[in-house]
Amino acid sequence: MKMRKVHKLFIEERIDKAKYDEVASLLRINASKEELKEWIDHFLLWMGGLFFITGVVFFFAYNWAEMHKFAKFGLVFAIIFSTTLIALVRPLSSIVSQVALFVAMVAIGIEWTLFGQIYQTGADAWNLFVAWSLFGIIIVATSTHVLHWLTWLVITHIALALFATQVLEFDGIETMIIMALFSAMIIALFYLLIHSYAMPHFRWLYDLNLAYFITLFTLILIDEFIGYSEAMRGLLLLYIPTIWLYLKQHNMIIVSLSVLSLIFVISSFFVMLAGRDVETKIVMGVLSLIVSSVVLINYLLKRIKDAKTH
Amino acid sequence: MQRLIEKGIIKPEDIEGNTIPWISHLVIFISTFLGGVGIIFVLGIMRIINEDTLWIFGLMALGGAIFIAKGGKKTIENYYTTLMLIIAGEIAFIVGLKVVSSLDTTAMLLWLASLQIVLFFTIDDYIQRVHNITLFTLAFVFISQNATGIYFMIMLFTLLYSGIVLHMVFEQKRYFTQAWFYHIKDALILNLLILTFLPFGLHHLSTELTGLKITFTFFASILALFTLYRLLNLYDVGNQIAIYTLSILLMIAFYPTPALIIAFMLLALCSYQNDKLLMVVWLVTSVIFIGYWYYSLEFSLLYKSLSMMVVGLIMLGSYYLRRMHA
């Protein structure tokens, strides 16, 4: 974003084009030798960790019959133990600890899969993900790294979706409602962590969850409009304050998504009002789409113009 | 930015306002696309246009768009109308032409590609140009009907776009101050991402295409070695012969999946310049093609997994050794 802003200033001739070298050096557009070395270190560590744990996943997927079951369990336990030990002896904020904890998080899942594979418990897939998610809480409770949280959130969402479909026998929209409710709880948690516990590095995950939540809410609402559901009015009443709060956000990505959501919701609302006639539906839908788009994109561009560069 | 203010290069009020994020561009494109398609439906329902007059409406819409873009005021309403008319015009013109003149697919795609060239040089806008370059690429890729031809086009465009991106990154000083810099750079990077996904539905990586693979590997290796050469000299790195030897060995090993060489070239560019879009393309391309490379190895899953673990351990060991020396 910084570079694009500078590019814009060059185009608008607010920066003299002859000063490019000075600007490039002040903004450090290209990495210095030290930054390059640090970049290579980070790359080796993360890619090494990823390759190693992916290899372990495939190794157990092969289900090598000649290896004794306790050796298999022992190998994964050794990975979990050693990576956790590395994270404990080094500062938690160091990159080595972060990679070690990530490997441990994946290894927990491998251990549970192995348990199901060896003892053929007959358990459903949701059991594995729920167990994985519960044990993953220990890691995310001690870590502030976004990747650990992101991995845990993905595992938990899969667990929730599988539980809703396999145990509660929910359909697609009901499952999405459950996911949206969980996502709302996570948003509240991150809001608390950012504002009450001064953890601004969670902002990225907070925004990601906001985007995820509004996407789910929009899809649910459109589905309710299409199906003329009775829950539609209640959801619409809930949507209005939600979108109002979203439009107040500082992050332009969230504001843009909210605008897109509003365009879709307004258009589908008018399509619903058009009744059962297909031709009327198309005309109403297109007209409301064009009018709402012009108004809302105008608002969006005004917001972007008024916003201060981060 | 603060440093630029302190040095007196920009004034504090210059940092007011923001550039349009990519997602806002996407929102504008989605809504204009739906509006453009919707307009054709509405006019069709109202019996203003029909199959025979569709291409005339398309030409009128395109003409109207160019007229508004060139002569109209720079308001959001005009901007939105221009984009919407272009989408409606393109669809109506190409589909209408096919209906009235029974064009074959190749001719239709050539019309589409030509239209993109005209629009690219007529309307100077970010969304417009990204969309022009993307449609131009897709039109040429799908002009070839058979898998070999499509793979050839994918190879050609991947090498061409990678080369241009490489040139734009290393010669940034020359182009950065031009208004079209991000229009073209972003469009090419986005197209590299699209080209990464395209081969999967086409089974282009079959054994019949050995000749093309060798050609792709050869040219991709030249681009990657050039990148390495520029970076090694820029940073004055020692042990250059060892690095070149290791890289060439890796390139030979990656022969079944030459796109991996392009992915690693993009990785080298990411280390030089922190471009988030490049980073995304590198990550996606690497994950897909590393997966494919392992899949195509003729070993059992046991050996594949063990080799993966060993590669991981070698990388972790290299990190440890580097830290020891530091």
HADDOCK unambig.tbl for C-alpha pairs under 7 A between the chains (distance, minus, plus):
assign (segid A and resid 4 and name CA) (segid B and resid 19 and name CA) 6.75 0.50 0.50
assign (segid A and resid 5 and name CA) (segid B and resid 18 and name CA) 6.99 0.50 0.50
assign (segid A and resid 5 and name CA) (segid B and resid 19 and name CA) 5.87 0.50 0.50
assign (segid A and resid 7 and name CA) (segid B and resid 176 and name CA) 6.74 0.50 0.50
assign (segid A and resid 7 and name CA) (segid B and resid 177 and name CA) 6.41 0.50 0.50
assign (segid A and resid 10 and name CA) (segid B and resid 177 and name CA) 5.73 0.50 0.50
assign (segid A and resid 11 and name CA) (segid B and resid 177 and name CA) 6.24 0.50 0.50
assign (segid A and resid 11 and name CA) (segid B and resid 178 and name CA) 6.79 0.50 0.50
assign (segid A and resid 11 and name CA) (segid B and resid 179 and name CA) 5.89 0.50 0.50
assign (segid A and resid 15 and name CA) (segid B and resid 9 and name CA) 6.53 0.50 0.50
assign (segid A and resid 15 and name CA) (segid B and resid 10 and name CA) 6.49 0.50 0.50
assign (segid A and resid 17 and name CA) (segid B and resid 177 and name CA) 6.60 0.50 0.50
assign (segid A and resid 20 and name CA) (segid B and resid 173 and name CA) 6.86 0.50 0.50
assign (segid A and resid 26 and name CA) (segid B and resid 3 and name CA) 6.67 0.50 0.50
assign (segid A and resid 29 and name CA) (segid B and resid 273 and name CA) 6.53 0.50 0.50
assign (segid A and resid 30 and name CA) (segid B and resid 272 and name CA) 5.67 0.50 0.50
assign (segid A and resid 30 and name CA) (segid B and resid 273 and name CA) 5.04 0.50 0.50
assign (segid A and resid 31 and name CA) (segid B and resid 272 and name CA) 5.35 0.50 0.50
assign (segid A and resid 31 and name CA) (segid B and resid 273 and name CA) 6.16 0.50 0.50
assign (segid A and resid 33 and name CA) (segid B and resid 235 and name CA) 6.10 0.50 0.50
assign (segid A and resid 36 and name CA) (segid B and resid 271 and name CA) 6.32 0.50 0.50
assign (segid A and resid 39 and name CA) (segid B and resid 271 and name CA) 6.57 0.50 0.50
assign (segid A and resid 41 and name CA) (segid B and resid 319 and name CA) 5.87 0.50 0.50
assign (segid A and resid 44 and name CA) (segid B and resid 315 and name CA) 5.32 0.50 0.50
assign (segid A and resid 44 and name CA) (segid B and resid 316 and name CA) 6.25 0.50 0.50
assign (segid A and resid 44 and name CA) (segid B and resid 319 and name CA) 5.85 0.50 0.50
assign (segid A and resid 45 and name CA) (segid B and resid 315 and name CA) 6.86 0.50 0.50
assign (segid A and resid 45 and name CA) (segid B and resid 316 and name CA) 5.59 0.50 0.50
assign (segid A and resid 45 and name CA) (segid B and resid 319 and name CA) 6.26 0.50 0.50
assign (segid A and resid 47 and name CA) (segid B and resid 312 and name CA) 6.95 0.50 0.50
assign (segid A and resid 48 and name CA) (segid B and resid 312 and name CA) 3.92 0.50 0.50
assign (segid A and resid 48 and name CA) (segid B and resid 313 and name CA) 6.16 0.50 0.50
assign (segid A and resid 48 and name CA) (segid B and resid 315 and name CA) 4.75 0.50 0.50
assign (segid A and resid 48 and name CA) (segid B and resid 316 and name CA) 5.08 0.50 0.50
assign (segid A and resid 49 and name CA) (segid B and resid 312 and name CA) 6.09 0.50 0.50
assign (segid A and resid 51 and name CA) (segid B and resid 308 and name CA) 5.71 0.50 0.50
assign (segid A and resid 51 and name CA) (segid B and resid 309 and name CA) 6.07 0.50 0.50
assign (segid A and resid 51 and name CA) (segid B and resid 311 and name CA) 6.72 0.50 0.50
assign (segid A and resid 51 and name CA) (segid B and resid 312 and name CA) 4.57 0.50 0.50
assign (segid A and resid 52 and name CA) (segid B and resid 308 and name CA) 6.25 0.50 0.50
assign (segid A and resid 52 and name CA) (segid B and resid 309 and name CA) 4.19 0.50 0.50
assign (segid A and resid 52 and name CA) (segid B and resid 312 and name CA) 4.36 0.50 0.50
assign (segid A and resid 52 and name CA) (segid B and resid 313 and name CA) 6.37 0.50 0.50
assign (segid A and resid 55 and name CA) (segid B and resid 305 and name CA) 4.33 0.50 0.50
assign (segid A and resid 55 and name CA) (segid B and resid 306 and name CA) 6.19 0.50 0.50
assign (segid A and resid 55 and name CA) (segid B and resid 308 and name CA) 4.78 0.50 0.50
assign (segid A and resid 55 and name CA) (segid B and resid 309 and name CA) 4.68 0.50 0.50
assign (segid A and resid 56 and name CA) (segid B and resid 305 and name CA) 6.63 0.50 0.50
assign (segid A and resid 56 and name CA) (segid B and resid 309 and name CA) 6.67 0.50 0.50
assign (segid A and resid 58 and name CA) (segid B and resid 301 and name CA) 6.97 0.50 0.50
assign (segid A and resid 58 and name CA) (segid B and resid 305 and name CA) 5.26 0.50 0.50
assign (segid A and resid 59 and name CA) (segid B and resid 302 and name CA) 5.75 0.50 0.50
assign (segid A and resid 59 and name CA) (segid B and resid 305 and name CA) 5.07 0.50 0.50
assign (segid A and resid 59 and name CA) (segid B and resid 306 and name CA) 6.85 0.50 0.50
assign (segid A and resid 62 and name CA) (segid B and resid 301 and name CA) 5.96 0.50 0.50
assign (segid A and resid 62 and name CA) (segid B and resid 302 and name CA) 5.94 0.50 0.50
assign (segid A and resid 253 and name CA) (segid B and resid 21 and name CA) 6.95 0.50 0.50
assign (segid A and resid 253 and name CA) (segid B and resid 23 and name CA) 6.10 0.50 0.50
assign (segid A and resid 256 and name CA) (segid B and resid 23 and name CA) 6.59 0.50 0.50
assign (segid A and resid 256 and name CA) (segid B and resid 24 and name CA) 5.31 0.50 0.50
assign (segid A and resid 256 and name CA) (segid B and resid 27 and name CA) 6.68 0.50 0.50
assign (segid A and resid 260 and name CA) (segid B and resid 27 and name CA) 5.92 0.50 0.50
assign (segid A and resid 279 and name CA) (segid B and resid 45 and name CA) 6.70 0.50 0.50
assign (segid A and resid 282 and name CA) (segid B and resid 42 and name CA) 6.82 0.50 0.50
assign (segid A and resid 283 and name CA) (segid B and resid 42 and name CA) 5.62 0.50 0.50
assign (segid A and resid 286 and name CA) (segid B and resid 35 and name CA) 6.23 0.50 0.50
assign (segid A and resid 286 and name CA) (segid B and resid 38 and name CA) 5.28 0.50 0.50
assign (segid A and resid 286 and name CA) (segid B and resid 39 and name CA) 6.95 0.50 0.50
assign (segid A and resid 289 and name CA) (segid B and resid 35 and name CA) 6.61 0.50 0.50
assign (segid A and resid 290 and name CA) (segid B and resid 35 and name CA) 5.79 0.50 0.50
assign (segid A and resid 293 and name CA) (segid B and resid 31 and name CA) 6.38 0.50 0.50
assign (segid A and resid 294 and name CA) (segid B and resid 77 and name CA) 6.24 0.50 0.50
assign (segid A and resid 294 and name CA) (segid B and resid 80 and name CA) 6.80 0.50 0.50
assign (segid A and resid 297 and name CA) (segid B and resid 28 and name CA) 6.98 0.50 0.50
assign (segid A and resid 298 and name CA) (segid B and resid 76 and name CA) 6.07 0.50 0.50
assign (segid A and resid 304 and name CA) (segid B and resid 17 and name CA) 6.52 0.50 0.50
assign (segid A and resid 304 and name CA) (segid B and resid 18 and name CA) 5.53 0.50 0.50
assign (segid A and resid 304 and name CA) (segid B and resid 20 and name CA) 6.60 0.50 0.50
assign (segid A and resid 305 and name CA) (segid B and resid 17 and name CA) 4.45 0.50 0.50
assign (segid A and resid 305 and name CA) (segid B and resid 18 and name CA) 5.60 0.50 0.50
assign (segid A and resid 306 and name CA) (segid B and resid 17 and name CA) 5.28 0.50 0.50
assign (segid A and resid 307 and name CA) (segid B and resid 17 and name CA) 5.15 0.50 0.50
assign (segid A and resid 307 and name CA) (segid B and resid 18 and name CA) 5.91 0.50 0.50
assign (segid A and resid 308 and name CA) (segid B and resid 15 and name CA) 6.94 0.50 0.50
assign (segid A and resid 308 and name CA) (segid B and resid 16 and name CA) 5.07 0.50 0.50
assign (segid A and resid 308 and name CA) (segid B and resid 17 and name CA) 5.13 0.50 0.50
assign (segid A and resid 308 and name CA) (segid B and resid 18 and name CA) 6.12 0.50 0.50
assign (segid A and resid 309 and name CA) (segid B and resid 15 and name CA) 6.15 0.50 0.50
assign (segid A and resid 309 and name CA) (segid B and resid 16 and name CA) 6.37 0.50 0.50
assign (segid A and resid 309 and name CA) (segid B and resid 17 and name CA) 6.21 0.50 0.50
assign (segid A and resid 309 and name CA) (segid B and resid 18 and name CA) 5.28 0.50 0.50
